[in-house]
Amino acid sequence: MYLKLARRNLERHTFRTILAIIGIVIGVMAISSLGILGNSLRLTAHEFIGDIGNELLVFPGYESGETEITEKQYEEMRRITGIEHAIPVSSEGDAIDIRKESTYAGIYGMHGDDMQHILEIEKGHFLRGDSDNCVVGSRLADGYDLRVGSKVTIKDTDFKVVGILAEQGSGVGVSADQAVIISHRMFSKLYDTDGYDQVIVQVRNIEEVEAVKAAIENRFNRREEVVTVMAMNMVLEGANEFFGYISKFLMGIGAISLVVAGVSILNVMLMSTMERTKEIGIMKAIGASKKEIMLMFLLETVILGVFGSLIGGVLSFAGGFIINSIILKDISYLFAPSSLLYIVLGMGFGVFTGLLGGLYPAWKASRLKPLDALRYE
């Protein structure tokens, strides 16, 4: 009976009811869609960094004045137990010439056999031995129409392109998309160096990352910091924490919309209480209790919250689909349980907001005295 009364009372003021529901819909959409965006960003970072979770980056210890990792240090490092691959990398930023056009690119020196462990080839093949050829990144190749067999000039030295890398994105350690990769022999010849800027260490078992990191530091940093070791799994933890804050911040912005919706419901129910004062008086006169009056009003706000939340939840899924398609170009993150949880969370907030907005009007209606209510004009 009370549910029927609540529905009837909402239908009596259809336009006002629709406006209150729209407020809930907007609030739920804002919270859920922004939460999905933040979570999708976190999943993107997790997927990218998770692939290199077993890696360590070893740099020269600048506190000791070192600017390179020497060949001797590299050989000592690769003998440490637990290391599967130790990949020395030299790097510079320099101007290059392609068909009489100049551009800026990253120049990396690597051993040909090491490239396959951290890079993926799309066309051609990796460098072989101490080759005087080169491999180029996908963005550089696309921008200058480079193909296998094209020429790239670095410091007046010509290199033949023997391979084009698959798109990598923003890499950690080696950012290869806008880069030219040559052999260590050619890099040393061009830049007059025998050492390395970093060593990418791939640990055999991800559970041994911390043990290998400690072993490297104990081997080289007994007296002073000769090398600096950075674990990629720590970067992953930092990224998760950072994007967790982003998700909460975005949801906080969305929650403002629900606060507005709650105020709207409060206003609607207060107006409804005033308009139905005589009706409340009659109900009390024939025996309705305070609890029953309060229940009737709360049912109205629950109906508003549930309907608005259901519609908002459906539209949030559509909003998440559009956001992921446009910003991340990948809708798979939308179907992750952690993303769908934000829709449920947004709907829960919507129902709670509706209930909260109706508490005071329901309490006020239940406190009306029958005689005063019947005399009300």
Residue pairs with C-beta under 8 A, 6 or more apart in sequence:
2 292
2 295
2 296
2 299
3 299
5 296
6 296
6 297
6 299
6 300
6 303
7 303
9 272
9 276
9 296
9 300
10 17
10 300
10 303
10 304
11 17
13 268
13 272
16 268
16 271
17 268
17 304
19 264
19 268
20 261
20 264
20 265
20 268
20 304
20 308
21 304
21 307
21 308
21 311
22 308
23 257
23 260
23 261
23 264
23 265
23 308
24 258
24 261
24 265
24 304
24 305
24 307
24 308
24 309
24 312
24 350
24 353
24 354
25 308
25 311
25 312
25 315
26 257
26 261
26 312
27 254
27 255
27 257
27 258
27 259
27 260
27 261
27 308
27 312
27 346
27 349
27 350
27 353
28 258
28 308
28 309
28 311
28 312
28 313
28 315
28 316
28 346
28 347
28 349
28 350
29 254
29 312
29 315
29 316
29 319
29 346
30 253
30 254
30 255
30 256
30 257
30 258
31 251
31 254
31 255
31 257
31 258
31 342
31 345
31 346
31 349
32 254
32 312
32 313
32 316
32 319
32 320
32 342
32 343
32 345
32 346
32 347
33 254
33 316
33 319
33 320
33 323
34 247
34 250
34 251
34 253
34 254
35 247
35 250
35 251
35 254
35 339
35 342
35 345
35 346
36 316
36 319
36 320
36 323
36 324
36 333
36 334
36 339
36 342
36 343
37 250
37 320
37 323
37 324
37 327
38 243
38 246
38 247
38 248
38 249
38 250
38 251
39 243
39 247
39 333
39 336
39 338
39 339
39 342
40 320
40 323
40 324
40 327
40 328
40 333
40 334
40 336
40 339
41 243
41 246
41 328
42 239
42 240
42 243
42 244
42 246
42 247
43 333
43 336
43 338
43 339
44 328
44 330
44 333
45 236
45 239
45 240
45 243
46 236
46 239
46 240
48 169
49 172
49 232
49 235
49 236
49 239
50 236
52 172
52 173
52 232
53 206
53 209
53 232
53 233
53 236
54 202
54 203
54 204
54 205
54 206
54 209
54 232
54 233
55 172
55 173
55 200
55 201
55 202
55 203
55 232
56 200
56 201
56 203
56 209
56 212
56 213
56 216
56 229
56 230
56 231
56 232
57 172
57 173
57 198
57 199
57 200
57 201
57 229
57 230
57 232
58 69
58 77
58 198
58 199
58 200
58 201
58 216
58 227
58 228
58 229
58 230
59 69
59 197
59 198
59 227
59 228
59 229
59 230
60 66
60 67
60 68
60 69
60 197
60 226
60 227
60 228
61 220
61 221
61 224
61 225
61 226
61 227
61 228
62 228
63 224
63 225
64 224
64 225
64 226
66 226
66 227
67 195
68 193
68 194
68 195
68 196
68 197
69 77
69 88
69 195
69 196
69 197
69 198
69 199
69 227
70 194
70 195
70 196
71 194
71 195
71 196
73 220
73 226
73 227
74 86
74 88
74 196
74 199
76 219
76 220
77 83
77 86
77 199
77 201
77 216
77 219
77 220
78 86
80 212
80 215
80 216
80 219
81 212
81 215
82 203
82 204
82 205
82 208
82 211
82 212
82 215
83 201
83 202
83 203
83 204
83 212
84 202
84 203
84 204
85 114
85 117
85 200
85 201
85 202
86 199
86 200
86 201
86 202
87 110
87 111
87 114
87 117
87 118
87 199
87 200
87 201
87 202
88 110
88 111
88 114
88 184
88 196
88 198
88 199
89 108
89 109
89 110
89 173
89 174
89 196
89 197
89 198
89 199
89 200
90 108
90 109
90 110
90 184
90 187
90 188
90 191
90 193
90 195
90 196
90 197
91 106
91 107
91 108
91 109
91 174
91 197
91 198
92 106
92 107
92 187
92 191
93 104
93 105
93 106
93 107
94 104
94 105
94 107
94 154
94 155
95 102
95 103
95 104
95 105
96 102
96 103
96 104
96 105
96 107
96 152
96 153
96 154
96 180
97 152
97 153
97 154
98 144
98 146
98 150
98 151
98 152
98 153
99 144
99 151
101 144
103 140
103 143
103 144
105 137
105 140
105 178
105 179
105 180
106 175
106 176
106 178
106 179
106 180
107 154
107 179
107 180
107 181
107 182
107 187
107 190
108 174
108 176
108 179
108 180
108 181
108 182
108 187
109 181
109 182
109 183
109 184
109 186
109 187
109 188
109 191
110 127
110 174
110 181
110 182
110 183
110 184
111 127
111 183
111 184
112 126
112 127
112 128
112 129
112 130
112 131
112 183
115 126
115 127
115 135
115 181
116 126
117 202
118 173
118 174
118 200
119 126
119 135
119 165
119 166
119 168
119 174
119 176
119 181
120 165
120 166
120 168
121 135
121 163
121 164
121 165
121 166
122 138
122 164
122 165
122 166
122 167
123 147
123 148
123 163
123 164
124 135
124 148
124 161
124 162
124 163
124 164
125 162
125 163
126 135
126 163
127 133
127 134
127 135
127 162
127 163
127 181
127 182
127 183
129 183
130 183
130 184
130 185
130 186
131 162
131 183
132 159
132 182
132 183
132 185
132 186
133 159
133 160
133 161
133 162
133 182
134 152
134 159
134 160
134 161
134 162
134 180
134 181
134 182
135 161
135 162
135 163
135 164
135 165
135 180
135 181
136 146
136 152
136 161
136 163
136 164
136 165
136 179
136 180
136 181
137 164
137 165
137 168
137 176
137 177
137 178
137 179
137 180
137 181
138 164
138 165
138 166
138 167
138 168
138 177
139 167
139 177
139 178
140 146
140 177
140 178
140 179
140 180
141 147
141 161
141 164
146 152
146 161
146 164
147 161
147 164
148 161
148 162
148 163
148 164
149 160
149 161
150 160
150 161
151 158
151 159
151 160
151 161
152 158
152 159
152 161
152 180
153 159
154 180
154 182
154 190
155 190
157 186
157 190
159 180
159 182
159 186
165 176
165 177
165 181
167 177
168 175
168 176
168 177
169 177
171 177
172 232
172 235
173 198
173 200
174 200
182 190
187 193
188 194
201 212
201 216
203 209
203 212
206 233
209 231
209 233
210 231
213 229
213 231
216 227
216 229
217 227
217 229
220 226
220 227
221 227
247 342
251 342
254 346
255 349
258 349
258 350
258 353
259 353
261 308
261 350
261 353
261 354
261 357
262 353
262 354
262 356
262 357
263 357
264 357
265 301
265 304
265 305
265 353
265 354
265 357
265 358
266 357
266 358
266 360
266 361
268 304
269 297
269 300
269 301
269 357
269 358
269 361
269 362
270 360
270 361
270 364
272 297
272 300
272 361
273 280
273 297
273 361
273 364
273 365
276 365
277 368
277 373
277 376
278 373
278 374
278 376
280 293
280 365
280 368
280 373
281 368
281 370
281 371
281 372
281 373
281 374
281 375
281 376
282 373
282 374
283 292
283 293
284 293
284 368
284 369
284 370
284 373
285 370
285 374
290 366
290 367
291 366
293 362
293 365
293 366
293 368
294 362
294 363
294 365
294 366
295 362
296 362
297 358
297 361
297 362
297 365
297 366
298 355
298 358
298 359
298 362
300 358
301 354
301 355
301 357
301 358
301 359
301 362
302 351
302 354
302 355
302 358
304 354
304 358
305 350
305 351
305 352
305 353
305 354
305 355
306 351
306 354
308 350
308 354
309 346
309 347
309 348
309 350
309 351
309 354
310 347
312 346
312 347
312 350
313 343
313 344
313 346
313 347
316 342
316 343
316 346
317 334
317 343
320 334
320 339
320 343
321 331
321 334
324 330
324 331
324 333
324 334
325 331
333 339
334 340
